[in-house]
Every structure is written in structure tokens, then in C-alpha cells.
Amino acid sequence: MTQDDVQRIFNCNENFICGIGIIVSVNAFINVAGFKDCEPTKAAMLVFDGGTKGYYDLIMSLSE
């Protein structure tokens, strides 16, 4: 997943993702949270998160 993928999926043009009171940099989302190797789809991110990384609510609150 690239920065462009994240911005497209979350419909943002910024270097951060905001939703439900959470602000995460795109870089941190990709590299720190580990989504770099995830397929660039919302469904794949939900499976990758598996309810363990704490990004489920953020992913669900933002639309493709």
C-alpha cells in the first residue's frame, strides 16, 4: 500500500487521516501500523487489522 492508495481509500489529500477523534499520519499508518504490505482496499485493511491493531473504527468511519 502506498501513500496514494491510503489517500484514495480515505478520500483525503493530506498527509494525515482524521476520523472519530483519531488523527494518524499516512506514513505512520503505512509503516508503523504495518499496513505497507496490505492490499490497498478497505476490506483487506479490515482483515489485516483483525480487530487487534485498533484501526477498525477508523477504517469503518471513512469511506472509499
C-alpha positions as CSV (number, residue, x, y, z in Angstrom):
1,M,0.0,0.0,0.0
2,T,1.3,3.4,-0.9
3,Q,0.5,6.9,0.3
4,D,-1.6,7.5,-2.8
5,D,-3.6,4.3,-2.0
6,V,-4.3,5.5,1.5
7,Q,-5.3,9.0,0.3
8,R,-7.6,7.4,-2.3
9,I,-9.2,4.9,0.1
10,F,-9.8,7.5,2.9
11,N,-10.7,10.3,0.4
12,C,-8.1,12.8,1.6
13,N,-5.4,14.9,0.1
14,E,-3.5,15.5,3.3
15,N,-0.6,13.6,4.9
16,F,-2.8,12.6,7.8
17,I,-6.1,10.7,8.3
18,C,-8.7,12.1,10.6
19,G,-11.8,10.3,11.9
20,I,-13.8,9.5,15.1
21,G,-11.4,11.7,17.1
22,I,-8.3,9.9,15.8
23,I,-5.5,11.6,13.8
24,V,-2.9,9.3,12.2
25,S,-0.2,10.3,9.8
26,V,-0.3,8.5,6.5
27,N,3.3,7.5,7.0
28,A,2.6,6.0,10.4
29,F,-0.5,4.2,9.1
30,I,1.6,2.6,6.4
31,N,4.9,2.0,8.1
32,V,4.3,1.9,11.9
33,A,0.9,0.3,12.0
34,G,2.2,-2.1,9.3
35,F,-0.3,-1.6,6.5
36,K,2.5,-1.3,4.0
37,D,2.2,-4.9,2.9
38,C,-1.6,-4.9,2.9
39,E,-3.6,-4.9,-0.3
40,P,-4.9,-1.4,-1.0
41,T,-8.6,-2.0,-0.2
42,K,-10.8,-1.2,2.7
43,A,-11.8,-4.9,3.0
44,A,-8.1,-6.0,3.0
45,M,-7.3,-3.5,5.7
46,L,-10.1,-4.8,7.9
47,V,-8.9,-8.3,7.6
48,F,-5.3,-7.3,8.2
49,D,-6.3,-5.3,11.3
50,G,-8.2,-8.3,12.6
51,G,-9.5,-6.3,15.5
52,T,-6.1,-6.3,17.1
53,K,-4.4,-3.1,15.9
54,G,-7.3,-0.8,16.9
55,Y,-7.9,0.7,13.5
56,Y,-11.3,-1.0,12.8
57,D,-13.4,2.1,13.9
58,L,-11.2,4.5,11.9
59,I,-11.3,2.3,8.8
60,M,-15.1,1.9,9.1
61,S,-15.7,5.6,9.7
62,L,-14.1,6.6,6.4
63,S,-15.4,5.7,3.0
64,E,-13.7,4.8,-0.2
